[in-house]
């Protein structure tokens, strides 16, 4: 989960192409506008953890009508379950 890479430029380009403001999509996703901008700039700012950023990223991808695999480069390598929740 710590090392996911994604095409952050595609997010902003898609949003702007669809003429959606960062403020309106943030409201639709129950996020702050600054979190949307943070995702579009590949910043961890405004997210308390990388796993929360990852979850918000997936919501944002779906809201834009994109596929996870088209945006997240190493989707198959990303740990889907936080290590604290794994059974030992």
Residue pairs with C-beta under 8 A, 6 or more apart in sequence:
1 50
1 51
1 54
1 78
1 79
1 80
1 82
2 50
3 74
3 77
3 78
4 50
4 54
4 57
4 72
4 74
4 75
4 78
5 72
5 73
5 74
6 42
6 57
6 71
6 72
6 73
7 70
7 71
7 73
8 39
8 40
8 41
8 42
9 40
10 66
10 70
10 71
11 39
11 40
11 60
11 61
11 64
11 66
11 71
12 40
14 64
14 65
14 66
15 22
15 25
15 40
15 64
18 64
20 64
22 33
22 36
22 37
22 40
23 33
25 36
25 60
25 63
25 64
26 32
26 33
26 35
26 36
28 63
29 36
29 56
29 59
29 60
29 63
31 56
31 59
31 60
32 46
34 45
34 46
35 46
35 47
35 56
36 60
38 44
38 45
38 46
38 47
38 53
39 53
39 56
39 57
39 60
44 50
44 53
47 53
47 56
51 82
54 78
57 71
57 72
58 68
61 67
61 68
61 71
61 72
68 75
69 75
72 78
